[in-house]
């Protein structure tokens, strides 16, 4: 049997078909053996990242004036889902997807000089970007971050700590959110936060890798800032406006993660279906048993439904309409459906599902991450309860 990832609810123009075909052809060069080796060795997929850069995918959503393609979240989600449906799963996506909307504050709020200085190296893959927002004592309450930037003449001095900083082992630049005005001195708790795009200068930044459950090929880190000097010209937007600048990246991020989850879920599901059709026990394929068939069929339906929400949210975003509820729902539904599909794929393989050589255990380990990050299931439920159903805030 041969299964293809087929986006359910998106209009597939000729251009979009070419995007999917080109990305799939690139990903096919990096098979399960490549990604298993990267996973085992905890080694960043430099070859894959370079191939994505050479093909131009790192600049897909950035303006053409700086070397990008100027496309929307729908095209970005098509790329992300196609990559996630390949052998690389979440690790492959994590190696590049911060490029798709991570630099969005620079695109929207940076000066012309900053765009010229920052965007082309990211698009060409000459520089790698890390994202420094989350802190160990703040979690999802970003207003409580304590990493402090104090202005001294034409520069800021940064001290503090971040956690879960992806790719910091290899990144050249960091998009760094700091507090420039103490929380107790601002009118709104999200005021007084300032955003910088600056060098990840290891003379002043200590980077410690975090050993974790899955996605071992792409590092996560705790980072410690000791009197990091940041030039004023590396500040994005006005001082104190950093939180507002980040908001424009949140909905695209959720849509991309939702698309990736569907891609991984489908790959796991189809691996399970192939195995069930071939594996014979008691003289018949195990896929002939309804106890195997029905859970896989149910996962197919849930993934298809989640996929519809992904493309609905993408359509709303690209047409300039409000999409917060839909973007959050797409991430929630897709992450849950994909987790269930990956779990069922492991159990369909039985004991072999526990063996690394069949790869489904790697997909299961990696799909756990999108249920937690970049926003938890519980916070999404809170958002929908308050913003859609009009219920009182619970936290």
N, C-alpha and C positions, 0 to 999 in steps of 0.2 A: 504494500500500500504506500501511496505517496500523499502527504498532506501539505497544504500550503497555508500560510497565514493570510487570511482574507479579511481586510477591514470591512465591517458589516454596514455601518451607517454613514459612510463618507462617499461623496461623489468622486469617482476615480477618473479624473481627466487623463489625457495622454501623458501630460507632464508628470502627474502623480504616479502613474504606472511606471514611468521610466525611473523615477526616484526609487520606488520599491525594488524594481529589478536590479538597478545599479548597486544599491546598498546590499541586497541579498547576495549578489555575485561577489562583492567584496567580503562579506561575512563568511561565505562558503570557503574562503581561503584559510580561515582560522577555525579548525574543527574541534570536536570535543577533546581530542588528545592535547591540542595546544592549550586549551583553557584549563584542563585538569592539571597539566604541568605547571601552569602559572599559579593555580590554586595551591598545589602542593608546596611550591617553592616560595609562596608569598611574594611573587615577582610582578611588578607592574607590566602590563601588556604594551610595551613601547612600540612593537612592530604594528600592532593593531591601531594604536593611536596615530602613528605616522601615516598609515594607509588612509585613515579617515581624513587626516589633514590634507594629504596629497590629493584626495578626491574632492576636496572642497566642502566637506560636510560640517566642519567645525564652524564655518561662517554662515551656515544656512539662514539664520534669522537676523544676521547683522546687515547693516545698510550696504548697498552696492558700492557706495562712494569710498568705502574703506576696504573693499575686497570681498565683501559678503554677497549673499544671494538675495537678501531682502524679503524672504518668504515668511509665512505666518506660522502660527502654532499648529495648524492642521498638517502642514508639510513636515514640521519638526516632529510631530507625534507619529507620523508615518515612518520617518527614519528611526525613531526610538523603538517603535513596536517591531519593526523589521529586525533591528539589531537584537532586541530582547528575544525574538523568536529563533535566533541563531544559537549556536553552541555556547556563546559567551554569556547569555542570559543577563542577569543584573550586573555582573562584573563588567561586561563589555559596555553596557550603557553608562555605568559610573565612570568609566575611563574618559568619557567625552561629553556627557549631556549637560554638565555645568556650563559649557560653551553656548548652549542653545539659548538660555534665558538668564543665566547668572550675570552676564555683563549688561543686562537690560538697563539698570540704572545709569550706566555710562552712556548708553545709546540715547536715553530719554533726557537725562539731566546733566550730562557732562558738557564741558566746553568744547569748542571745535578743536582746540589744541589738545585736549585730553583724548578726544576720539581719534585724532590722527596719531597720537603717541601710543595709546593702549590697544586699540582694536586690531590693527593689521597683524601684530605678532601673535595674538590669540587666534585669529582666523587662519594664519599660516601654520599654526602648531609649533611655532618657535618658542612660545612661552606657555606654561601651564598655570591654570588658575585654581586657587583654593578659596574656600568660603568660610570666613571667620565670624560667626554670629552666636552660636549656641555656647552657653557656659554651664559648668557643672552645678552651680547653685541657682540658676535661673530657669533652666529647662525651656518649656514653651512660653513662659512669661518673659518675653524679650525685654519688657520695660525694666526688669530687675537686673540686667547685666551690669557688671561693675568694672569691666575693663575701661580704664580712664585715659582720655587723651587731654593733655593740658597744653595750651598754646604758649609757646615761648618765641616771640618774634615771628620769623617766617617759617616756623616749623611747629609741629606738635610732638610731645613726648608721651609715648603710650606705655602703660603698665597694666598687666592683668593676665587673664587666662581664658582660653577657649577650649572646647572639647568637641569631639567628632568632626574634626577638620579633615575633610577628605582630600587625599593626594598631597598633603603637606610634606611628605617625604621627598617629593619630586617637583613641587610647584615652584615657580619663579615669582608669582604675584599672589596677593591675597586681597579679597574684597572684605574689608574689616569694619565691623560695626562697633563703635565705642560710645561711652558716655562722656560728653563734654560739659554738661551741667548736672550737678547732683540731683537725684530723683526728688528729694525733698524741697528743691528750689524751683521746680517746674509746675506749670498750671495743670497740664495733662501728663500722665505718667509716661506716655510715649514721646513727649518732647525731650529735648536735650540730648538726643542721640545723633551721632555724626558718622557718616560713612566715608571710608577712604578706599582707594585702590592703590596699593603701594607694593614695594619690594618685600618679599618674604625673606628678610635679611637675617640669616642665621647667626650673625654676630650678636644680635639682640633678641632673637627668638629661639627658644628651645623647643624642639619637636620630639615628642615621644609617641611611638606607635602603640596603638591599642590592639592587643590580641582579641580576636572576636570570632563569633560563630561561623560566619560565612563571608563571601566576597573577599576572600583572602588576597586575591590578585590586585585589589585596589585598597590602598592603606587608609585607615582612619587614625586620627591622632589627637592627643592633648597638646596644646601649644601654649607656651609661657612667654610673655612679653616683658622684657627687662629694659626700660628706658629706650624703647624703639623710637628713633627719630623719623618723623614723617613730614615731608615738605608740604606746605600749605597747598601747593599746586596739585597734590595728590588727593585733595579732598573733593568728593563728588557732591555737588549741590551746596546749599548753604549749611553753615554750622547749626546743629540742632534739628535738622530736617531728615536725618538718616532713616528713621523708621518709615516715614511716608514714602521715601524713595524706593524702599524694598518692597512695598506692597504690590507694585506693578509686576513683580516677578512671581508672586505667590500662585495666582491662578494658572499661569502657564506651567509652572512646576508640577502642580497637582495633575493637570491634564497629561503631561508627559509621563509621570509615574504611572497613571492609570493605563496609558497605552502600553507601557513596558510590561506591566503586570499581565495584561491580556496576552502579550506575545510569549512570555515565559509560560503562562498557564497552558496555552495551546501547544507549545512544544512538549511539555510534560504529558499532556493528555494524549497527544498523538504517539509519543513514545510508548505510553501504556497500552494504547489500542494496538499498535504493531506487535508488542510483546504478547498481548493476550490472544492475538490471532495466530501466533506462531508456537506458543508454549503449550505442549500437550501433557496432560495429567489424567490418569485413569482412561487413557485411550481417546481423549477428545481435547480440542483446544479449550483453554480455560475461558476464552472469550465467548464460548457458547453458553456459559453459565450466566444466568441473569444477575447473580450476586456480583459478578464482575461487570456485566454490561450496564446495568442500571446506574450505578454511581458515576461511571464515565459519561453516560448520556446526560445525566443531570449536570455534571461539570461543563459539558459542552454548552448546554442551554444557559447556564449562569455566566459563562464567559462571553457568549454572544450578547446577552442583555447588558453586561457591563460595557462591552465594546460600543454599543449604541449610545450609552451615556457619555463615553469618552468623546465621540465625534460630535454629539450634540453640544457639549461644552466647548469643544474647539470651534465649532461653527459660530457660537455666540461670541466667543472672544474675538475671533477674526473679523466679525462684523461690528465690533465695538459695543456690544450689548452686555448688560450685567450677567455674570456667569459664576459668581462665587459659590452658590449652592450646587450648581451642576458640576463645577470643577471639583469641589470637595466630594460630591457624591460619586463621581467617576473614579476617584482614587480609592474611596472606601469600598465600593462594589467590586472593582477590579482586583484590589489586593486580597479581599476575602475569597473571591472566586478562584483566583490563581493559587492561593495557599491551599485551598481544598483540592484543586486539580493536581498540584504537586504532591500533596500527601497521598492522594489516591494512586498516583503513578508509582510511588514507592511501594505501597501496599499491593498493587497489582503485580509488581515484580517479585513479591514475596521476599525471601532471603536475599535474592540477587539485587533487590532494590536498595539494600543496605551496603552493597558493594560499590566502590567508587567507579569501577570499570563500566557500570551501566549508566552513570552520570545523573540519574534522577535524584540521588541523594544530594548532589551539589545544587540542583535547581531548588530543592526543598529548603536547604540551608539559606540560599540567597533570597528566596521569596519571603522569608520571615521579616526582612528589613522593611519593605514597603508597608507592612501593617503597622509599623512603629513610627516610621519617619517618611517624609519630613514633618508630618503632623499625625498625631495619634488618632485612632478610631474614635476615642471618646471626645476629643476636641471637635472632630467633624460632627458627631452627633449633637454636641452643644451648639455648634454653629447653625445647623439645620433647625434645631429646636427653637432657637432664639430668632434667627433671621427669616425663616420661612414660616414657622408655626406661631411666632409671636409670643412664645413663652418667656417667663422671667429668667434673667441670667442666674446661673446656678453656682458661680464661682467668683 
